[in-house]
Amino acid sequence: QVHLVESGGGLVQAGGSLRLSCTASGRTFSTLPMGWFRQAPGKEREFVAARTSIWNGDYPYYRDSVKGRFTISRDNAKSTMYLQMNSLKPEDTAVYYCAASFTITTMSSRASDFDSWGQGTQVTVSS
């Protein structure tokens, strides 16, 4: 298992920026595919961004609506993953969760493919 803790959420005006962090403990961080998901009130949890493991090139991929605005990165020495969010929009408002997978070997945007989850951090973008 891996324990995940998110931080960095908050309230920001539209057009602003936030950086979320996710610190992992319990397993070798670099070998795990890691991702960010979000859930807005009354909506299902949706994929935001992820990176494949180092065995699969540590490749980043994103949902279309955040491409060019969000950047996912990881610092394996610190066992920490980041989500830099720029040009934020009110529709980005949600609880953001980081997640790790023990099973996938390719890119996946399905929440069911991720096994460990953090507690979530609230991001609110005001118009």
N, C-alpha and C positions, 0 to 999 in steps of 0.2 A: 504494500500500500504506500501511498504518498500523501502527505499532509500539505494542503495548499492554503495560503493566506493572501488575500488581496488587500490592496490599499491604494489610496490616491483619488478616490472618487470625491465628488463635491458639486457645488453649484457654480455654473459658469454662464455667461451671456452667449448668445448665438454669435458664432464667428470666433469664439475663444478656443483655448486649448486646455487639455488635461493629459496627464500621463498616469496610467494605471500600472501598478506593480503586482506581481504574483510571486511569492517566495515559496519554494518547495523544500520539503525535507522527507527523508525516508527511503528514497531510491535514487539511483544515479540519474540525475536530472537530464543530462545531455542525451540519454538514450530514449527519452520519452517524447512522443508527439504531444505537443501542447497547444491549447487553443483558448480563445476567448468567445464567450457567448453572452447574450443579453436577453433580458425579459422585461418587457414593459407591462404595466397594469392591464389585465384583461387579455393579454396576448400570450402566445406560446413562446417558449425559449427559442431564440434563433442564433444561428452561427454568425460570428463577426469576422474572426481571423484565426489562423493557426499556422504552426510551423511543423514540418515533418521532423523526425528524429535525425540525428547525425548520420545514422546508417542509410537514410534516404535523402541525404543532401541538405538537411536543415532548410528546407524550401518553404518560403512564406506564401500563403494564399488568403484571399479575402472575399467577402461577399461584395457584390457589385456596388452597392450603395455607399460603401466606405472606401473603395479604391481611390487612391490619390489623396485621401484625407487622413487615413489611419495607417500606422506602421507598427507591425509586430516585430519584436526583437527578443533575444535571449542572451543572458550572460551566464554561461555555464559555470564559470568559476564562482559565481555568487548564487547559483541555483535559482535564478530569478528571471522571470519573463516580464516584458513590458508591452504596453499598448499606448503608443503616442497617438493622441487624437487631436487633430487640428480642424479648423473650420467647422466647429461643431454646430449642429442644427437641433432645433427643438425635438425633431423626430428621433434623435439619438438618445433621448431621455429613457433610462432603463436601469435596472440592476444588472451590473456586469459581473460575470462569473469566469474564473479561469478553470481549466480542466486539463486533465492528463489522461492519456490512453495507454493501456498495457497491451493492446491487441492489434491496432491497425498498423499496416505496413505501407500504406499509400495515403494520399490525401483523402480526408473525409470531412464533411460539414454536418454530419449527423450527431446530435447530442448523445444518442444511444451508443455510439462508438467510443465515448469517453467515459472513463471509469471512476476517476476521483475528481471531486469538485470542491472549490472553495466556498466560503460562506456568502460571497457576493459583496459588491460595493456599489453604492448608489451614485449615479451620474444624472444630474438634472441640468438641462440646458434651457435657459429662459429666452423668450423672444423679445 
